[in-house]
Amino acid sequence: MEWIKIFSSQEEVQSKLRENVPHRIEVRGKVICIVLRQNVLYAFENKCSHNGEALHKGSINYLGEIVCPWHGYRFNIQTGRECGERCRDLEIFPVQEREDGLWIGV
């Protein structure tokens, strides 16, 4: 696994991301969806494993799940598990906060 710096500080995260709004980033050729929820940054593959729609176009529900905009499939943003167990789980990317910024493992 390679660690890549994605933000220089928690202040940069707060200025660029809105709480509970999915965002798309690309890291080393991987398209990743990131979500800031309750001051924690979560990262997972951006492609719904059911039918391939970009999850950054979806929404976060009251349970903290990413909801695919096409067919409403829901995934736990911490584990990547599809809530109805109807398709494969999402790949999760670990995020670490360090003194010099926030890093993602790919």
Order of alpha helices (4+ residues) and beta strands (2+ residues): beta-alpha-beta-beta-beta-beta-beta-beta-beta-beta-beta
